[in-house]
Amino acid sequence: MIIPDQKFLFQIPNNITYLNCANMSPLLKSANDAGIAAINQRNAPWTYSTKQWFEPAEELRSLFAKIIKSNVENIALIPSASYGIAVAKKNIHLKSSQNIIVLNQEYPSNFYAWRELSKETGATINIIKKEEGKTWAESILPMINDKTGLVAIPNCHWTDGGFVDLVEISKKARQTGAKLVIDASQSAGAYPLDINKIKPDFLITVGYKWLLGPYGLGYLYADDKYFNKGKPIEFSWLNKKGSEDFAKLIEYTDEFKPGAKRFDAGGYPSFIHIPMAIAALKQILEWGVENIQETLSLITKDIICIAKEHGIDIPASNSCVGHMIGIKVNEAHALGKKLADNQIYISVRGTNLRIAPHLYNTIEDVKKLFNFF
């Protein structure tokens, strides 16, 4: 289903053309209002009940689980992608004879942790380049073998939206016994993800991009096998069994809360962030992620058509996700600055102009963008 223009739900001035959701989304009015109300309550801490420490977080956990078609027990609340990837690193054990697969020019948060794991274990990092004329999956699949201990990849490349087929790669990883860690920061909320088909060990995403939420709150999915012996990276009172009873906090315990809650970050009840994120995820679920992807795909197809008219090098639409695309231009940084000077906002990533629309954009925004090429 194609979703009509939703700009009225955001506070974007008419003179601003924002095509940069992959960097940071604008807030929905509903999320902004929820944040203001939360700040006002924070001025009166005596108004918080014990339930408010836990129940909003459980609602948010449930909403995110619906977005990726997961069970709520598999979801932890975290502050950043690097935090979630650090959790995954702590729970993945490799041998020196194994290798770690990552993408060429991967986002730093999904590289640095694995380089550290390589140093600690002696496992080799195998950086995969996308071969000319092939998809990312076609480039990655032949490199996964019995020596592969970990495949750490996104759903799409962060610089240009290049599509990575997680289902096909997951099948190969399972066949060889490799662990699979997904950084979904550039797809969760805009591209349909089904945990039951992907079956990763861990999936991590920030919440401030395609999930339209505040900065400083993200999500982690952990497979069931990490529920009983999985090790968190911090030992907060909040992720321990029985922490809802404040009177008994001095009765120390080694038991964690069930499921992935053992991986929750300290301070996860975040009284301001969580109401904002709840409002955002409710709106995404109301739209439907499949519908968001279908609608944004029409905009990126327009980008491809107009770019071709300008003689610009651009990937085929079937090699990219529908919600973001990178186009190669000469002097990308200079053009990016020129666009910003005219209140048109995109990102320059490497040699690409990365264009990332959302439901507040229309074909008119695309035309305005290309007026400066």
SULUR-V418672 format. One record per residue. N is the residue number from 1. PHI is phi in radians with two decimals (none if undefined). OMEGA is omega as a letter, one per 30 degrees, with the letter a starting at -180 (999 if undefined). D_CENTER is the distance of its C-alpha to the mean C-alpha in Angstrom with 1 decimal. Layout:
# SULUR-V418672
{{N;PHI;OMEGA;D_CENTER} {N;PHI;OMEGA;D_CENTER}}
This chain:
# SULUR-V418672
{{1;none;l;23.3} {2;-1.44;a;23.0} {3;-1.61;l;22.0} {4;-1.19;a;24.3} {5;-0.86;a;23.5} {6;-1.95;a;21.8} {7;-1.04;a;22.3} {8;-1.13;l;24.7} {9;-1.51;a;22.0} {10;-2.06;l;20.8} {11;-1.88;a;22.9} {12;-1.81;l;22.8} {13;-1.03;a;26.4} {14;-1.10;a;28.0} {15;-1.50;a;28.6} {16;-1.81;l;24.9} {17;-1.96;a;23.1} {18;-1.87;l;19.4} {19;-2.11;a;17.5} {20;-2.43;a;14.7} {21;-1.10;l;11.7} {22;-1.18;l;9.5} {23;-1.55;l;11.1} {24;-2.89;a;11.2} {25;-1.37;l;12.1} {26;-1.21;l;15.6} {27;-1.43;l;16.3} {28;-1.12;l;17.9} {29;-1.01;a;21.5} {30;-1.13;l;21.0} {31;-1.24;l;18.3} {32;-1.08;l;20.6} {33;-1.11;l;23.6} {34;-1.11;l;22.0} {35;-1.16;l;21.3} {36;-1.11;l;24.9} {37;-1.10;a;26.3} {38;-1.18;l;24.5} {39;-1.11;l;25.8} {40;-1.10;l;29.2} {41;-1.21;a;29.3} {42;-1.07;l;28.2} {43;-1.20;a;31.5} {44;-2.25;a;33.3} {45;-1.05;l;32.0} {46;-1.20;l;35.0} {47;-1.53;a;33.5} {48;-1.37;l;30.7} {49;-1.61;l;31.6} {50;-1.02;a;30.5} {51;-1.06;a;28.5} {52;-1.22;l;26.3} {53;-1.28;a;25.1} {54;-2.20;a;23.6} {55;-1.15;l;23.7} {56;-1.05;l;21.1} {57;-1.10;l;18.6} {58;-1.21;l;19.6} {59;-1.12;l;19.2} {60;-1.12;l;15.6} {61;-0.99;a;15.0} {62;-1.15;a;16.8} {63;-1.13;l;15.0} {64;-1.15;l;11.5} {65;-0.98;l;13.5} {66;-1.15;a;14.9} {67;-1.14;a;11.7} {68;-1.82;l;11.1} {69;1.03;a;14.9} {70;-1.95;l;15.2} {71;-1.35;a;18.0} {72;-1.11;a;17.5} {73;-1.12;a;19.1} {74;-1.59;a;16.2} {75;-1.86;l;13.8} {76;-2.06;l;13.9} {77;-1.84;a;13.0} {78;-2.35;a;12.0} {79;-1.56;a;12.1} {80;-2.84;l;9.6} {81;-1.12;a;7.6} {82;-1.09;l;11.2} {83;-1.11;a;12.7} {84;-1.11;l;10.9} {85;-1.20;l;11.7} {86;-1.12;l;15.2} {87;-1.07;l;15.6} {88;-1.05;a;15.1} {89;-1.01;a;17.5} {90;-1.14;a;20.0} {91;-1.92;l;20.2} {92;-2.00;a;20.5} {93;-2.01;a;24.1} {94;-2.05;l;25.2} {95;-1.86;a;28.7} {96;-1.12;a;30.0} {97;-1.45;a;30.8} {98;-1.72;l;27.2} {99;-2.21;l;24.5} {100;-2.03;a;20.8} {101;-1.71;l;19.1} {102;-2.33;l;16.5} {103;-1.49;l;16.2} {104;-1.10;a;18.4} {105;0.99;l;17.0} {106;-1.19;l;13.7} {107;-1.09;a;11.6} {108;-0.93;a;13.7} {109;-1.09;l;11.6} {110;-1.80;l;11.4} {111;-2.25;a;15.1} {112;-1.01;a;17.1} {113;-1.08;a;16.8} {114;-1.32;l;18.0} {115;-1.15;l;20.7} {116;-1.13;l;21.9} {117;-1.11;l;22.0} {118;-1.08;l;24.0} {119;-1.11;a;26.4} {120;-1.26;a;26.8} {121;-1.89;a;27.5} {122;1.52;l;28.8} {123;-1.13;a;26.3} {124;-1.57;l;25.9} {125;-1.56;l;22.8} {126;-1.91;a;22.9} {127;-1.55;a;21.1} {128;-1.66;l;20.8} {129;-1.70;l;21.7} {130;-1.31;a;21.4} {131;-1.31;a;25.0} {132;-0.99;l;26.8} {133;1.40;l;27.0} {134;-2.06;l;24.6} {135;-1.41;l;21.1} {136;-1.07;a;18.5} {137;-1.07;l;19.3} {138;-1.13;l;23.0} {139;-1.44;a;22.6} {140;-1.47;a;20.7} {141;-0.94;a;22.7} {142;-1.15;a;26.1} {143;-1.55;l;24.8} {144;-1.53;a;23.7} {145;-2.53;a;27.0} {146;-1.15;l;28.7} {147;-1.62;a;28.1} {148;-1.41;l;24.3} {149;-1.66;a;23.0} {150;-2.64;l;19.3} {151;-2.02;a;16.9} {152;-2.08;a;13.6} {153;-2.44;l;11.7} {154;-1.69;l;8.6} {155;-1.50;l;9.0} {156;-2.68;a;10.2} {157;-1.23;a;11.6} {158;-1.24;a;10.2} {159;-1.53;a;13.9} {160;-2.55;l;15.0} {161;1.35;l;12.8} {162;-0.98;a;14.9} {163;-1.32;l;14.2} {164;-2.05;a;13.9} {165;-1.35;a;15.6} {166;-1.20;a;14.1} {167;-1.16;a;17.0} {168;-1.16;a;19.7} {169;-1.19;l;18.3} {170;-1.07;l;17.9} {171;-1.03;a;21.5} {172;-1.18;l;22.8} {173;-1.08;l;21.1} {174;-1.14;l;22.7} {175;-1.06;a;26.0} {176;-1.68;a;26.1} {177;1.44;a;24.9} {178;-1.42;l;21.9} {179;-1.35;a;18.9} {180;-2.26;l;15.5} {181;-2.12;a;12.3} {182;-1.94;l;9.0} {183;-1.69;a;6.1} {184;-1.74;a;3.6} {185;-1.06;a;1.6} {186;-1.77;l;4.8} {187;-2.52;a;5.6} {188;-1.02;a;5.0} {189;1.79;a;8.0} {190;-2.13;l;9.5} {191;-2.12;a;10.2} {192;-1.12;l;12.0} {193;-2.08;a;10.9} {194;-2.15;a;13.9} {195;-0.98;a;13.9} {196;-1.17;l;17.6} {197;-1.65;a;17.6} {198;-1.43;l;15.1} {199;0.90;l;16.4} {200;-1.39;l;14.4} {201;-1.29;l;15.6} {202;-2.44;l;12.3} {203;-2.28;a;8.7} {204;-2.24;l;6.4} {205;-2.65;l;3.2} {206;-1.33;a;4.7} {207;-1.93;a;6.7} {208;-1.75;l;8.4} {209;-1.80;a;7.2} {210;-1.29;l;7.2} {211;-1.62;l;7.8} {212;1.08;a;10.7} {213;-1.80;a;11.3} {214;-1.36;l;12.9} {215;-1.29;l;12.1} {216;1.79;l;12.6} {217;-2.46;l;11.0} {218;-2.42;a;8.0} {219;-2.42;l;8.2} {220;-2.28;l;9.7} {221;-1.81;l;11.4} {222;-2.19;l;14.6} {223;-1.13;a;17.3} {224;-0.93;a;20.6} {225;-1.16;l;22.4} {226;-1.71;a;20.9} {227;-1.21;a;22.2} {228;-1.62;a;25.7} {229;-2.08;l;25.6} {230;-1.11;a;22.1} {231;-1.85;l;22.4} {232;-1.30;l;20.3} {233;-1.68;l;20.2} {234;-2.58;a;22.1} {235;-2.06;a;24.7} {236;-1.53;l;24.4} {237;-1.10;a;27.0} {238;-1.23;a;24.3} {239;-1.69;l;23.1} {240;-1.62;l;26.7} {241;-1.02;l;28.6} {242;1.45;a;30.7} {243;-1.19;l;29.0} {244;-1.18;l;29.5} {245;-1.69;a;33.2} {246;-1.06;a;33.5} {247;-1.20;a;37.2} {248;-1.94;a;36.5} {249;-1.13;l;33.9} {250;-1.43;l;36.8} {251;-1.57;a;37.2} {252;-1.05;a;34.9} {253;-2.46;l;33.2} {254;-1.61;a;31.5} {255;-1.48;l;29.8} {256;-1.64;l;26.2} {257;-1.10;a;24.9} {258;-1.24;l;24.2} {259;1.17;a;21.1} {260;-1.39;a;17.9} {261;-1.08;l;19.1} {262;-1.09;a;20.7} {263;-1.68;l;17.3} {264;-1.00;l;16.9} {265;-1.30;l;17.1} {266;-1.06;a;20.4} {267;1.42;a;20.6} {268;-1.08;l;17.8} {269;-1.10;l;20.1} {270;0.16;a;19.4} {271;-1.14;a;21.8} {272;-1.69;a;20.4} {273;-1.15;a;16.6} {274;-1.14;l;16.7} {275;-1.04;l;19.0} {276;-1.17;a;16.9} {277;-1.16;l;13.8} {278;-1.07;l;16.2} {279;-1.05;a;17.5} {280;-1.16;a;14.3} {281;-1.19;l;13.2} {282;-1.07;a;16.9} {283;-1.18;l;17.0} {284;-1.07;l;14.1} {285;-1.17;l;16.0} {286;-1.14;l;19.2} {287;-1.18;a;18.1} {288;1.61;a;16.7} {289;-1.08;l;13.5} {290;-1.05;l;16.1} {291;-1.22;l;18.1} {292;-1.06;a;15.3} {293;-1.09;l;14.7} {294;-1.08;a;18.5} {295;-1.21;a;19.2} {296;-1.19;l;17.0} {297;-1.07;l;18.4} {298;-1.14;l;21.7} {299;-1.20;a;20.8} {300;-1.19;l;19.5} {301;-1.15;l;22.7} {302;-1.08;l;24.7} {303;-1.06;l;23.2} {304;-1.09;a;24.3} {305;-1.09;a;27.7} {306;-1.21;l;28.4} {307;-1.08;l;27.3} {308;-1.09;l;29.7} {309;-1.10;l;32.4} {310;-1.59;l;31.9} {311;1.23;a;32.2} {312;-1.65;l;28.7} {313;-1.18;a;27.1} {314;-2.62;a;24.1} {315;-1.24;l;22.5} {316;-1.17;a;23.4} {317;-1.08;a;21.3} {318;-1.39;l;21.0} {319;-1.70;a;19.4} {320;-2.22;l;16.3} {321;-1.17;a;13.8} {322;-1.49;a;15.3} {323;-1.85;l;13.0} {324;-2.76;a;13.3} {325;-2.69;l;16.1} {326;-1.96;l;17.9} {327;-2.12;a;21.6} {328;-1.57;l;23.9} {329;-2.37;l;26.6} {330;-1.24;l;29.3} {331;0.91;a;28.9} {332;-1.03;a;25.2} {333;-1.14;l;25.2} {334;-1.15;l;28.4} {335;-1.17;l;27.3} {336;-1.03;l;24.0} {337;-1.17;l;26.4} {338;-1.08;l;28.7} {339;-1.11;a;26.2} {340;-1.09;l;25.1} {341;-1.07;l;28.8} {342;-1.84;l;29.1} {343;1.09;l;26.2} {344;-2.05;a;23.9} {345;-2.02;l;20.5} {346;-2.33;l;18.4} {347;-2.12;l;17.0} {348;-1.77;a;19.0} {349;-2.25;a;17.2} {350;1.16;l;20.0} {351;-1.68;a;22.5} {352;-1.76;l;20.2} {353;-1.55;a;19.9} {354;-1.60;a;16.4} {355;-1.92;a;16.7} {356;-2.34;a;13.9} {357;-1.39;l;15.7} {358;-2.44;a;15.1} {359;-1.26;l;17.7} {360;-1.59;l;19.7} {361;-1.85;l;20.6} {362;-2.38;l;23.6} {363;-1.02;l;25.7} {364;-1.10;l;27.6} {365;-1.14;l;24.8} {366;-1.14;l;24.5} {367;-1.07;l;28.3} {368;-1.07;l;28.3} {369;-1.02;a;25.8} {370;-1.37;l;28.1} {371;-1.11;a;31.2} {372;-1.79;l;30.5} {373;-1.59;999;30.4}}
